């Protein structure tokens, strides 16, 4: 009999129908110690997680692959992948759980362990920023949500840079290289509503080759990757800004707000207005 993998918002807690917070921060020990330092296999549907570990040891099980942890390191877990952890009793670290609407640039990334270079300026900055997030989260001072969003942006950028350095120091195949180049192009041009054919031409590939390559690496078609970036940016704008739906639509390259709303509903199951209302309710519940 196949094992049923549970889905949690926060590990071990009953799930509400919808997540009721935008960002959560706690020490790794505070939760893992209650489960004998072992977090069993599970997944998150709505949230991504960053685990920053600066002392101790353990293993990360990410989508069936076990990685021995060497500190300092960051573990990134997007929504979806099955994951679990085993920690030593002297583990020292923080875990941030956040909605993907806050960081749409994490979409499509794999769960992974990212080693950090001890003593590097980025590693030191990351250490400071994680602790600032923990302090801001616990203190609940005025402006907390805006400050936490800003810190999360810094953490994400630093982690992605460290991840890129790690990837560049290892051998990657042509397919991964093409998808990395495509993601970079999408980040620069998604507001121009470029087609798969146009992206393929920019990479000197045929549309068929590009689709095959993207599916091999990500499991998605090139179109799904492109439209996913647009929808993620729409989610971010709806959740974190007061811009009108018409303005967001135009900023994302849609000539018609009605078409934008139809496209958004097709990919999220709700209208832009309902999505914004839902996100604001979650933010209110956090306060």
N, C-alpha and C positions, 0 to 999 in steps of 0.2 A: 504494500500500500504506500503510495507517495505521501510524503510529509506535507502538511499544510503550513505554509510560512505565514506567520502573523504580520499584520500591517498596523503600525503605530504612528501617532503624531510624536509622542515622546515615549521611549521604550518602557514597557510595563504598565502604561496608563491606558485606561479605556478611551476609545476613540469617540469623539463627537462626530456628527455627520459632516461638519465642516471644521477646519482648523480654527482655533479661537485666539491665536496670537500671531504676530508678525515675526518676532525674534525672541528666542529664549537662550539664556546663557547659564551654564553651571559648570562646576568642576567635574572632571571625569570620575573622580573617586566618589563623589556624592551619590551617584546612581549605581556605578559598578560595584561598590562595596556592599550594597544591599542584595546583590545577586552573586555573591562569592567571587567577585572580580571577573565574572564572565557574562558577556551580553550575548544571548543566544541569537541565532539567525532570525532576521526580521527585515522588513522593508518600510519605507515611508512613501506615502502617495503624494502628499502635497508639499513636502519640505526637502531642502538640501541641508547637509551638515558639514561643518568644518571641525575636526578634532585637532587641536594643537597640543603636542606632547613634548615637554622639555626634559623630563626625567622619568626613569623607569624602563620597563620592557614589556613585551607582549607580542601578540599576533593579531593581524587584521585579516578577516575572511571576507573577501569582496567578490561577489559573483562566482563563488566556487574556488577562487584562488587564495591561498594563504600566504601572507607576507609577514616575515619577522620584522618587528619595528626596531629601528635604530634612531635614537633621539639625537638632536631635535628633528621633528618631522611634523607634517600636516597630513591628515587623512581627509580627503574630499569624497563625500557621498551625495550624489544627486538623487532626485526622486526616482524610485523604481528598483534599483539593484538590491538584491538580497545581500545582507551583510551581518557580520557579528564580530565580536572582539574577545580576546583574553588578555587581561592586564595583570602585571605584578602588583603586589600590595603597596609598593612604594611609588606607584604611578603618580606623576604630577602633570596636569594638563587641564585644558578647558575645552568645552564643546559648545559650539554655536549652532542652533537650529533656526533656520529662517525660511520664509516663503520664497519661492523662485521668482515671484513678481518683483522682488527687490533687486535681484541680480539676474536679468534675462541672459546675460552673456555666459552664464554657466550651463545653458541649455545644450544638450547633445554631448556633454563631456562624460567621460567614463569615471567610475569610482576608482580612486587610485591613492597610493601612499606617495607623498612628495617629500623627499629628504631635503633638509635645510643645511646650508654650510655654516658650521659653528663659527661664531664671531664675525660673520659677514654683516654689512650694514643693513641689508634687507632682513636677515634673520633677527637682528636686534630690534629693528623697527617693527617687525611682525610681533615679536614678544611683547613690546610695549603696547601695541595697538590691541592685541587680545586682552591684555590686562586693563586697558582703558575701557574696552567694551564691558568687561566684567564689573568694573567699578560703576560705570554709567548705568548699567542694567540694575544693579543692586540699589543704587541711590535714588532712582526715580525722580531726578530733578527736572525742573522746567526745561523744555526743549529736548527732552530725552530721545524721542522718536527720530527727530532730524539728525541728532548727533550720532545715534546708533547706525542710521542709514549711511552716514558719511564714513564712519569707521568701518562698516561692512564693505563699502566700496574700496577702501584702502586695503583691507585684508584680502579681498578677492583679487585685486590687481597685483599685489605682491606675491600671492600664491601662484597666479597664472604665470608671472614672470619666472618664479623659481621652477615651475613645472616646465616652462619652455627651455630654460637652461639645462634641466635634466634631460629633456628629450633630445636636445641638440648634441648632448654628449654621448648619446647612444645611437646605434644604427636603426634607422626607420626605413620602411620600404617605400616604393614610389606611390602606392595607393595612399598611405598615411600622409605623405608629403603633399600630394594633390589636394587632399581634404583640408589639411592645414592651410594651404594657399587659398582654397575656396572660402573657408571660414573668414580669412582675412579680407578677401574681396567682398564677401557679403556684409561684413562689418562696415566697410567703407561705402557700399553702394546700395544697400537694401532699400533705402528711401527712394531710389530711382526706379524701383519696380523692374529691374533687369530680369530677363528671361534666362532659363537654363541654357539656351543656345548662346546667348551673349556671354554668360559666365564661362561656358565651355570654350568659346573663342578666345577669351582673355587668358585662358590657361593652355591654349594651343591643343585642345582636346576636342573630340567629337562629342555631341550631346549624349550619344549612346555610351561611349567610354566613360564619360563623367558620371552618368547615372550608375553604371556598373561599379565604378570605383567607390562612389559615396555609399552605395548599398553594402558593399563589402566591408567598409570600415565602420559605418554607423548603423546599418540596418534600415536606413531610410532612403528614399529617393532624393535626388538633388532638389527637386521642387519642394519636397517636404522640409528639407533643411533650410531652404531660402524663406519659405512662407513662415516657418517656425520662428525665425529670427524676427520677422516683421510682427508676428503676433506677440512674441515676448516683449518687444519694445512697446507695443500698444498696451500690454498689461502694465508695464512699468509706468507709462505716462498716465494711465487711468488710476493706478493705485497711489502714485506719489506726487502728482501735479493736479492743479485745478483747471487745466486747459480744457476747453470745450471739446466735445466729440468731433465737431466739424474741424477744429484746428488740428487735433491729433490725426484725423483722417488725412488732411492735406499735408501735414508734416511727414507722413509715412508714404506719400506718393499716390494716394487714392484720389481720383478726380471727383468721386461721388461718395458722400458720407453714408448713403444708404447701402451702397455696395460694400463699403468698409464694414458696416454693422453686420451685414449678411455673412461676410467672410469671417468676421470675428466669432459670430455665433456658431458657424459651421465647425470651427476649430476648438471652441471652448465650451459649447453647449449653453451659452448665455449671451445676452446682448451686452454691448459695452456699458450701457447705463447700469444694468443689473450687476455686472462685474465690479464696477466702481462702488456701488452701494454695498456689496458684499465685503469688499476690502476695507471700506470705512468702518463697517460694523466690527470687523476683526480688530482694527486699530483702536476703536473705542473700548473693546473688551480688554485690551492689553493695559489700558491706563488705570 
